[in-house]
Amino acid sequence: MVEQNLRYRTDEPVGDPAVTVDAFADQSNATAVRIEPGDDARALLPHLDRIALVEVNFPAYTDGRGYSAARILREHGYAGELRAVGDVLLDQLSHMRRCGFDSFAPNQPISAEAAEKAFATWPEVYQKTVDGRPAIWARRHG
């Protein structure tokens, strides 16, 4: 399990180790899964009710596939912990949160104060989000 740095949930942290998407399909008792680049998050959709933690690996900050995985899971009703791990940078946190990530385990430490400042950088959004904030166009047009 990746050591956690920043977590924005009120429930208890998941202590189970995350298994790969392929291994998850073969196990009936796994509650934590790790999505690697190239894995299809849609393979988890039939099992969302038994998953407590999904770790999404970002091996390089330039690899944005994890954003899509997060969005797919949240839009299909996944309510468990969604953790971004790996090469997660401060200036990405706000965008990751908009896609549904609620915990972060970056390779390089990020202080809670810096993270809160990053989250507050763009209080208004133009695109539909899964974090509950209405888009500006939706607010303008009721």
N, C-alpha and C positions, 0 to 999 in steps of 0.2 A: 504494500500500500504506500502511496506517495504521502509524505508528510504534509499535512495541511497547513496553509498559511492564512488564508482569509476565508471566512465562512459566514454567509448571510441567511441563516435558517435558525428556527427556534427549536427544532426537534433534536434528538440525540444524534451525534455523529455515528456513521456506520463504521464498525470496526472490522468487518469482513474484508478479506483481500479481494480485489477485482480480478476476474478471470477474463480471458479473451472472448470475443463474440463467438468464435468457433467452439470453444470449450463450454461456453454458457449453454449452447444448444444441446449439449450432451449431458448436462447436469440439471437435476430437478431441485437441488437445494441451494444453488448459488443465488445470492441476492445483490451482488455487485459485479458489474461488468465494465471492461475497458474497451473503448472504441479507438482503433488505430486508423491512421489515414488509409483510405481505400476500403475500410469496412463499411457495409451498408447498414445504417441505423435502422432502416425499415425491417431488418431481420428481427429486431427486438420488439416490434409493435405488438405481436400476439402475447408477449410476456410482461407488459408494462406493470401489471398489477402485482407482480412478485419481485420487481426490481426496486431496491432501496437506494442504490447509488449507481450512477453512470459516470465513469471517468472518460473524458475525451482528451486524447493525447495531441498536443501540438509540438511536433519534433522541431519545427522551425517557425518563427513568427510569420513567415511568408506563406505558410500553408493554411489556407482558410477553410478547408473542408470540414473542420470541426464545427464551424458556425452553422453550416447546413445540417449537420447531424443533430445539434442542439435544437434547432428550429423545428426539425421534423418530429423529434420526440415531444417537445412541448405542445406543438400544434395537434398532436394525437393524444393529448391528455396526460402525459407523464408528469407526475407531481413530486417525485422523489428528488434526491440531491443530484445535481448536475454539476460536475466539477471539471474545470479546465486545468489540465496539468501540462507541464513541460515549458516550452519557450513562450511563456505568457508575459507580455510586456505591459507596463503601466498604461500606455496610451490605448491599449486594446480593451481594457477592463469595461469601459462604458459600453462598447459595442457588444462585447460578450454577454454582459448583463441583459442587454436588449434582446438577445437571442435566447435567453433563458438560463444562462449559467448563474448559479447561486453560491458557488464556492470555487476557490482558485488555489492551486498549488504550483506556483511558478518556480522555475529553476533558481532564479535570483529573487531574494526576499523583496517584498513590497510592503511598506508600512501601512497600517490601517488608515492613518491620516492621509497618506498619499492616495490610497484607493478611494476614500470618501471624496476627496477633491476631484479625482478623475470621474467619479460617478456624477458629480454635480456640474461638470463642465458643459454639458449639453442638456439642459432641463427640458427643452422642447425638441420634438422629433418630427421628421417628415414622413417616415415610413411606418407602416403598421408594425407593432412590436408585440412580443409575448410577455413583456414585463408589466403590462397593464396601463402604460401611459398612452393616452390617445394621441394620434397624429394631429399636427397643426391643422391640416385640411379638414379633419373630422370635427375639430373644435370650432372651426370657422363656419362650417356648413351644418352644424347641429347633428 
